[in-house]
């Protein structure tokens, strides 16, 4: 088995999931003009995908245990590819939102399978660390690459081709999977559809209530009712999971304080990350007057910085938790800087330079939080832990955009003012993420990294790294 080919195929599957987040962002003004979304309704072209994706991820992880992760990988790509075709052909907002939700269903099966296959094919130690660094870095590079690719296709052809492109790539991945990937052991598993449905509907209701508040206010009966119903469903889901013999979400994964902190920090981190691209795309096209292609190119400083950060992360022998601290700090500085944008902000100093800082923090943060989220996980929990990493990632993005859309809608009077206010809110999310990480790493040494540390056989007080 050629590990480079295995890694390339796994990363291709994950890249499909990532690109469809940012390809959409690059085309938001064109999609709005073509299909006729309302200002707050446009966020559902994004959130329909991320909510079904995040809400069904744990069920997707359990399907991987039941069917085998290679089969689940292929099933997920198949559903995702068919839904991508439907998005590319969408004639109306309702059609697009429905097809985006179907993409989320496919992605929910695909994403945890990719991370579990990576853990199964790369032994713990330096080799897995490098593979995890590539996986984590792809989350950053894929976002920026999607913006560029979406800009190119939107400007030269149509925004629809950004989704239609998934069809040949998905078919090729399905054909390659049996040739490159070995099937993992299948485990008896009970598929908790009620739990999956309650968690997905709960998260959707909370985000709907938050976004809806931008139109009718926080005290409106519909806002209060939907947020309350969503919270009840989510609490009920957690209570139910504690009683299950085969829970979708084993609460033992949160027993490790540092790993739990990585999940919480990633939720907040990605809420700010997705919001940065969501609102800056609108600023660049709506205020700075960039075309979709020019807006995609404008994000190249982020891409370059993410690549450099990923290279550095793979070589550093520093705790993933402290790398996450550096990542959050870099993102916070970059976001705070660019949140000062106005009607006449100069691109180089007001946008490009803080984008470099932002991108470097993004690259450090995503790869290190991925590693920290999988640290010390037992083989039986590898799939669900991979699912939980992605749950925190994508639900964090949906909730972050949902919250900051309300800030955006309430600010004014210009689009520049609205974007500035939303990005200021993103700084709050990053500050909270930094607090979470520091609260769970304050007793660690700089070079300690769970589970990479082991007692040296020659003495009880010495630590070595594999």
Beta strands, then each sheet from edge to edge (+ up, - down):
strand 1: 453-455
strand 2: 463-465
sheet 1: 1+ 2-
end
